[in-house]
Amino acid sequence: MTKKKCHLATPVLETYNVLHAGRLEETTGTHILETTGIRPRQVYGVIIQNDPDSANSIHVGDQYQQTFEIVAGGALTLPIDRLERVYITFSGAATVNWIAVG
């Protein structure tokens, strides 16, 4: 049996000298990551963490579906250049911490 080749991610060999960080504290609804002061295409990736003290899970995705669940204390890394494309749904009180590199 022949195995299919998997796409391997290309390692990033560059370094970046600007960090952007923020926090969302919400109770319900769908929200975009706060991007005040960050120009579009200024970042190369973001880590989103559901705060360990959060009482509820959050769901992350695009403007149409937020299906990726992050439990309290969990995190997700996204190689994305526009933070305003990241949508987070809160089903109850939760705090989201995020940090992006640019």
Biotite code that builds the C-alpha atoms (Angstrom):
import biotite.structure as struc

atoms = struc.array([
    struc.Atom([0.000, 0.000, 0.000], chain_id="A", res_id=1, res_name="MET", atom_name="CA", element="C"),
    struc.Atom([1.329, 3.430, -0.966], chain_id="A", res_id=2, res_name="THR", atom_name="CA", element="C"),
    struc.Atom([1.118, 6.232, 1.546], chain_id="A", res_id=3, res_name="LYS", atom_name="CA", element="C"),
    struc.Atom([0.040, 9.676, 0.419], chain_id="A", res_id=4, res_name="LYS", atom_name="CA", element="C"),
    struc.Atom([2.496, 12.461, 1.068], chain_id="A", res_id=5, res_name="LYS", atom_name="CA", element="C"),
    struc.Atom([1.387, 14.950, 3.683], chain_id="A", res_id=6, res_name="CYS", atom_name="CA", element="C"),
    struc.Atom([1.939, 18.646, 3.186], chain_id="A", res_id=7, res_name="HIS", atom_name="CA", element="C"),
    struc.Atom([4.673, 19.723, 5.564], chain_id="A", res_id=8, res_name="LEU", atom_name="CA", element="C"),
    struc.Atom([4.654, 23.267, 6.876], chain_id="A", res_id=9, res_name="ALA", atom_name="CA", element="C"),
    struc.Atom([7.561, 25.413, 5.784], chain_id="A", res_id=10, res_name="THR", atom_name="CA", element="C"),
    struc.Atom([9.611, 26.475, 8.794], chain_id="A", res_id=11, res_name="PRO", atom_name="CA", element="C"),
    struc.Atom([9.812, 30.192, 9.418], chain_id="A", res_id=12, res_name="VAL", atom_name="CA", element="C"),
    struc.Atom([13.436, 31.267, 9.464], chain_id="A", res_id=13, res_name="LEU", atom_name="CA", element="C"),
    struc.Atom([12.823, 34.960, 10.040], chain_id="A", res_id=14, res_name="GLU", atom_name="CA", element="C"),
    struc.Atom([12.556, 36.798, 13.324], chain_id="A", res_id=15, res_name="THR", atom_name="CA", element="C"),
    struc.Atom([10.127, 39.595, 14.082], chain_id="A", res_id=16, res_name="TYR", atom_name="CA", element="C"),
    struc.Atom([10.633, 42.389, 16.548], chain_id="A", res_id=17, res_name="ASN", atom_name="CA", element="C"),
    struc.Atom([7.112, 43.591, 17.361], chain_id="A", res_id=18, res_name="VAL", atom_name="CA", element="C"),
    struc.Atom([4.658, 41.870, 19.680], chain_id="A", res_id=19, res_name="LEU", atom_name="CA", element="C"),
    struc.Atom([1.002, 42.835, 19.934], chain_id="A", res_id=20, res_name="HIS", atom_name="CA", element="C"),
    struc.Atom([-1.138, 41.538, 22.775], chain_id="A", res_id=21, res_name="ALA", atom_name="CA", element="C"),
    struc.Atom([-4.651, 41.916, 24.048], chain_id="A", res_id=22, res_name="GLY", atom_name="CA", element="C"),
    struc.Atom([-7.452, 40.509, 26.141], chain_id="A", res_id=23, res_name="ARG", atom_name="CA", element="C"),
    struc.Atom([-11.179, 40.049, 25.561], chain_id="A", res_id=24, res_name="LEU", atom_name="CA", element="C"),
    struc.Atom([-13.512, 39.668, 28.518], chain_id="A", res_id=25, res_name="GLU", atom_name="CA", element="C"),
    struc.Atom([-17.007, 38.820, 27.307], chain_id="A", res_id=26, res_name="GLU", atom_name="CA", element="C"),
    struc.Atom([-20.094, 36.936, 28.428], chain_id="A", res_id=27, res_name="THR", atom_name="CA", element="C"),
    struc.Atom([-21.969, 35.989, 25.238], chain_id="A", res_id=28, res_name="THR", atom_name="CA", element="C"),
    struc.Atom([-21.973, 36.556, 21.497], chain_id="A", res_id=29, res_name="GLY", atom_name="CA", element="C"),
    struc.Atom([-19.445, 36.512, 18.670], chain_id="A", res_id=30, res_name="THR", atom_name="CA", element="C"),
    struc.Atom([-16.565, 38.995, 18.705], chain_id="A", res_id=31, res_name="HIS", atom_name="CA", element="C"),
    struc.Atom([-13.582, 39.873, 16.517], chain_id="A", res_id=32, res_name="ILE", atom_name="CA", element="C"),
    struc.Atom([-10.136, 40.064, 18.091], chain_id="A", res_id=33, res_name="LEU", atom_name="CA", element="C"),
    struc.Atom([-9.426, 43.617, 19.254], chain_id="A", res_id=34, res_name="GLU", atom_name="CA", element="C"),
    struc.Atom([-7.005, 45.147, 16.741], chain_id="A", res_id=35, res_name="THR", atom_name="CA", element="C"),
    struc.Atom([-6.867, 48.803, 17.733], chain_id="A", res_id=36, res_name="THR", atom_name="CA", element="C"),
    struc.Atom([-3.584, 50.272, 16.517], chain_id="A", res_id=37, res_name="GLY", atom_name="CA", element="C"),
    struc.Atom([-2.589, 47.282, 14.371], chain_id="A", res_id=38, res_name="ILE", atom_name="CA", element="C"),
    struc.Atom([-2.534, 47.863, 10.624], chain_id="A", res_id=39, res_name="ARG", atom_name="CA", element="C"),
    struc.Atom([-3.822, 45.063, 8.362], chain_id="A", res_id=40, res_name="PRO", atom_name="CA", element="C"),
    struc.Atom([-1.085, 42.669, 7.234], chain_id="A", res_id=41, res_name="ARG", atom_name="CA", element="C"),
    struc.Atom([1.124, 43.739, 10.099], chain_id="A", res_id=42, res_name="GLN", atom_name="CA", element="C"),
    struc.Atom([1.168, 40.351, 11.864], chain_id="A", res_id=43, res_name="VAL", atom_name="CA", element="C"),
    struc.Atom([2.368, 36.890, 10.868], chain_id="A", res_id=44, res_name="TYR", atom_name="CA", element="C"),
    struc.Atom([0.630, 34.746, 13.443], chain_id="A", res_id=45, res_name="GLY", atom_name="CA", element="C"),
    struc.Atom([-1.389, 34.809, 16.643], chain_id="A", res_id=46, res_name="VAL", atom_name="CA", element="C"),
    struc.Atom([-1.737, 32.622, 19.729], chain_id="A", res_id=47, res_name="ILE", atom_name="CA", element="C"),
    struc.Atom([-5.222, 32.639, 21.240], chain_id="A", res_id=48, res_name="ILE", atom_name="CA", element="C"),
    struc.Atom([-5.653, 31.320, 24.785], chain_id="A", res_id=49, res_name="GLN", atom_name="CA", element="C"),
    struc.Atom([-8.812, 30.746, 26.789], chain_id="A", res_id=50, res_name="ASN", atom_name="CA", element="C"),
    struc.Atom([-7.704, 32.030, 30.198], chain_id="A", res_id=51, res_name="ASP", atom_name="CA", element="C"),
    struc.Atom([-7.158, 29.211, 32.743], chain_id="A", res_id=52, res_name="PRO", atom_name="CA", element="C"),
    struc.Atom([-9.603, 30.934, 35.104], chain_id="A", res_id=53, res_name="ASP", atom_name="CA", element="C"),
    struc.Atom([-12.393, 31.147, 32.490], chain_id="A", res_id=54, res_name="SER", atom_name="CA", element="C"),
    struc.Atom([-15.622, 29.445, 33.466], chain_id="A", res_id=55, res_name="ALA", atom_name="CA", element="C"),
    struc.Atom([-16.584, 28.448, 29.919], chain_id="A", res_id=56, res_name="ASN", atom_name="CA", element="C"),
    struc.Atom([-15.166, 27.210, 26.619], chain_id="A", res_id=57, res_name="SER", atom_name="CA", element="C"),
    struc.Atom([-14.829, 29.503, 23.613], chain_id="A", res_id=58, res_name="ILE", atom_name="CA", element="C"),
    struc.Atom([-15.138, 28.692, 19.906], chain_id="A", res_id=59, res_name="HIS", atom_name="CA", element="C"),
    struc.Atom([-12.828, 30.138, 17.243], chain_id="A", res_id=60, res_name="VAL", atom_name="CA", element="C"),
    struc.Atom([-13.295, 30.382, 13.484], chain_id="A", res_id=61, res_name="GLY", atom_name="CA", element="C"),
    struc.Atom([-14.101, 32.718, 10.623], chain_id="A", res_id=62, res_name="ASP", atom_name="CA", element="C"),
    struc.Atom([-17.041, 35.057, 10.128], chain_id="A", res_id=63, res_name="GLN", atom_name="CA", element="C"),
    struc.Atom([-19.320, 32.181, 9.129], chain_id="A", res_id=64, res_name="TYR", atom_name="CA", element="C"),
    struc.Atom([-18.465, 29.386, 11.574], chain_id="A", res_id=65, res_name="GLN", atom_name="CA", element="C"),
    struc.Atom([-16.679, 29.235, 14.899], chain_id="A", res_id=66, res_name="GLN", atom_name="CA", element="C"),
    struc.Atom([-16.355, 25.485, 15.386], chain_id="A", res_id=67, res_name="THR", atom_name="CA", element="C"),
    struc.Atom([-12.918, 25.032, 16.991], chain_id="A", res_id=68, res_name="PHE", atom_name="CA", element="C"),
    struc.Atom([-13.443, 24.710, 20.753], chain_id="A", res_id=69, res_name="GLU", atom_name="CA", element="C"),
    struc.Atom([-10.836, 25.915, 23.235], chain_id="A", res_id=70, res_name="ILE", atom_name="CA", element="C"),
    struc.Atom([-11.408, 24.875, 26.840], chain_id="A", res_id=71, res_name="VAL", atom_name="CA", element="C"),
    struc.Atom([-10.189, 26.896, 29.826], chain_id="A", res_id=72, res_name="ALA", atom_name="CA", element="C"),
    struc.Atom([-6.385, 26.920, 29.780], chain_id="A", res_id=73, res_name="GLY", atom_name="CA", element="C"),
    struc.Atom([-6.213, 25.724, 26.166], chain_id="A", res_id=74, res_name="GLY", atom_name="CA", element="C"),
    struc.Atom([-4.619, 27.631, 23.295], chain_id="A", res_id=75, res_name="ALA", atom_name="CA", element="C"),
    struc.Atom([-4.555, 27.742, 19.502], chain_id="A", res_id=76, res_name="LEU", atom_name="CA", element="C"),
    struc.Atom([-1.838, 29.075, 17.183], chain_id="A", res_id=77, res_name="THR", atom_name="CA", element="C"),
    struc.Atom([-2.946, 30.520, 13.845], chain_id="A", res_id=78, res_name="LEU", atom_name="CA", element="C"),
    struc.Atom([-0.556, 31.580, 11.048], chain_id="A", res_id=79, res_name="PRO", atom_name="CA", element="C"),
    struc.Atom([-2.694, 34.520, 9.939], chain_id="A", res_id=80, res_name="ILE", atom_name="CA", element="C"),
    struc.Atom([-1.894, 38.053, 8.795], chain_id="A", res_id=81, res_name="ASP", atom_name="CA", element="C"),
    struc.Atom([-5.168, 39.790, 9.647], chain_id="A", res_id=82, res_name="ARG", atom_name="CA", element="C"),
    struc.Atom([-6.484, 39.522, 13.176], chain_id="A", res_id=83, res_name="LEU", atom_name="CA", element="C"),
    struc.Atom([-9.856, 40.906, 12.144], chain_id="A", res_id=84, res_name="GLU", atom_name="CA", element="C"),
    struc.Atom([-10.497, 37.586, 10.349], chain_id="A", res_id=85, res_name="ARG", atom_name="CA", element="C"),
    struc.Atom([-10.522, 35.737, 13.685], chain_id="A", res_id=86, res_name="VAL", atom_name="CA", element="C"),
    struc.Atom([-13.959, 35.421, 15.281], chain_id="A", res_id=87, res_name="TYR", atom_name="CA", element="C"),
    struc.Atom([-14.546, 34.114, 18.789], chain_id="A", res_id=88, res_name="ILE", atom_name="CA", element="C"),
    struc.Atom([-17.896, 32.963, 20.166], chain_id="A", res_id=89, res_name="THR", atom_name="CA", element="C"),
    struc.Atom([-18.590, 33.105, 23.882], chain_id="A", res_id=90, res_name="PHE", atom_name="CA", element="C"),
    struc.Atom([-21.381, 30.935, 25.300], chain_id="A", res_id=91, res_name="SER", atom_name="CA", element="C"),
    struc.Atom([-20.800, 32.293, 28.807], chain_id="A", res_id=92, res_name="GLY", atom_name="CA", element="C"),
    struc.Atom([-18.336, 34.392, 30.766], chain_id="A", res_id=93, res_name="ALA", atom_name="CA", element="C"),
    struc.Atom([-14.764, 33.861, 29.546], chain_id="A", res_id=94, res_name="ALA", atom_name="CA", element="C"),
    struc.Atom([-11.510, 35.750, 29.128], chain_id="A", res_id=95, res_name="THR", atom_name="CA", element="C"),
    struc.Atom([-9.382, 35.376, 25.988], chain_id="A", res_id=96, res_name="VAL", atom_name="CA", element="C"),
    struc.Atom([-5.705, 36.301, 25.980], chain_id="A", res_id=97, res_name="ASN", atom_name="CA", element="C"),
    struc.Atom([-3.926, 36.736, 22.664], chain_id="A", res_id=98, res_name="TRP", atom_name="CA", element="C"),
    struc.Atom([-0.454, 37.618, 21.437], chain_id="A", res_id=99, res_name="ILE", atom_name="CA", element="C"),
    struc.Atom([0.607, 38.239, 17.835], chain_id="A", res_id=100, res_name="ALA", atom_name="CA", element="C"),
    struc.Atom([4.009, 38.658, 16.249], chain_id="A", res_id=101, res_name="VAL", atom_name="CA", element="C"),
    struc.Atom([4.717, 41.255, 13.578], chain_id="A", res_id=102, res_name="GLY", atom_name="CA", element="C"),
])
